Amino acid sequence: MTAGHVVSVETLMLRVGTDNRWSYRHATTSPRPGETPDEAARRLAGVRGDDPGVVLHSTSWRYEPDGRVVLTYAVCPDPAPWLPAERAPVLEIARGGAPATPSPERLALANVVAHAIRHLAFLVAEDPVVARALARHPRVVPALSGPPAGAAAPEPAATGS
């Protein structure tokens, strides 16, 4: 990172409802002096580093026009499920316009949430530590194993003429 860039830490506390739909809480902070981004995310989410039933994982980063670099962390399951949460809308991943231009033209928080959920699904399949932690929560793994409720239907493949 170059001088002048400020790191922001964003946490998405994710939960699955009885209807298999995702909801989230969102919070942002800056690391305190001497605090790592992981530590700042744990502080913001209110989770301990030794909690075997909560996954806190960095899922993405993005550069904002104001010079901030935002590190996004998914926290699953939400450590405070009694607090109000936003219902995740259609889970649509934002994409760049070409293979060498990965930054999307527009990016909404809903796109960041969708990416975090997709990232957790990958981790459940590939990381036994994450899989064990999330297996403690009966609704989470099934909600990650297929298209989430509210997921956008895949676009049909273009046909040549």
N, C-alpha and C positions, 0 to 999 in steps of 0.2 A: 504494500500500500504506500502511496506517495504522501508527502507532507500535505496537510490541509484537508485530508479526508478524515471524517469523523465516523466511527463505527456506532451504529444503533443495533440493539438486540430486540428482535420481535419474537414474541412467543404466541403460538396458537395452541390453546388448550382444547383438545378435541374430545368429543364424546359421541356415543351412538345411542340413539333413542330406541324405545321398544318397537318403533316402526322401521328400524334399520336405516334411518336417516342420520346424517352427521350434523352436529352443531358445534359451535366453537366460541371461545372467548379469545379476545385479542388484546395484547398489551405490548408496549414498547418502552425501552429504557436505554440508558447508556451505561457501559461498565463504569464502576467506581474506580478510583485510582488503585492500581494493583489487582484489580478483579479481572479474571478472564471472561470472555463472552459466555462460556459454559456456566460459570459461576453466576453471572448476571442473569442468565436465562432461568437457572434454578431459583434464584432469589425472587425474580419476577413471578414465576409460576408457583412458588411456595412448596417446592419439593426438595427432599434431601438427596444427596448424591448416592446414598446407600439404600434407597428404597427399591426393593426387588420387583415391585409391581407397577412401576411407572417408567415409561420410556421418555427420555428427553433426548432428542436427536436433531442436529443441525440438518435442515433439509434443503436450504437454498441461500443464495445471496443475490443482491441486486444493487446496482449503482443508481442513485437518485440524482436528478439534475442539480440539486443544491450541494452536491459533493459528498453526501453521506453514502456509506456502504452499509446496507441493512442485512444483517445475518438473521435468518428465520429459523426458529426452532419449533418443532412439533413436540407437544407434551401430550401423551396418551396413556391412560385415560385422564380426563380432566380431573385434577386433584381436588377441585371444589365444585362438584356437580350440582350443588344446591344454588349456585350463583346463576343469574340470568345469562343466557347464551344466545347467539344468533344462529338461526337455522342456515346451514350451508345451502346456497341455491344450486342450480345445475352445476355439477362438478366438471368444469371445462378447463383444460390445461391451455395456458397462453403459449404461443409459439412464435418464433421469429419467422421472417418471410423467406429465408433461404438457409441452407446448411451452414454457411459461414457468417450468418447474422442471427445469432441466437436470441438477442434481446427482442421481445415483442414490441410492437408499436405502442400498444396500450396494455396496461397491466392493472387489474383490479384486485382487491384483497381476496375476492372469491377465487380468482385464479391461483393465488398463493396457497389458499386453503386446499384447493383441489390437488395442487402439486404435492403438498405435505402429506395428504392422505395417500396419494399414489406412491410416494416415497416409503411410507410406512408399510404399504402392501408389499413392496419390493423387499424391505427388511425382514418382514415376517417369513418370506420365502427363502431368504438368503442368509440371515443372521440368527443363529440359534439362541443367542442371548436375548435378542428382541422378541423372538418367537415365544420363548419361555415366559418372559415378562407379560406379554399381551395375552397369552393363553390363560392367565389367571382371570381374565375378564370375558365372560361367555359371549357377549354381543360383539366384541371388537373384531376378533379374527374372522368370523363369518362375514362381517361387513367389509372386511378388506379383501376377501377371497374372490369376489366377483364384481361385476359392475355395481357401484354403490347406487342406492336408491337416489334418484334425481340425476344420475349421470347422463351426460349428453350422449345421444346415439352416435355411433361412428359415422363419419361422412362416407357416402358411397365412393368407390374408386372411380376415377375419371376413365372414360373409355376413349380410345383414339378413333378417329374417323379417316 
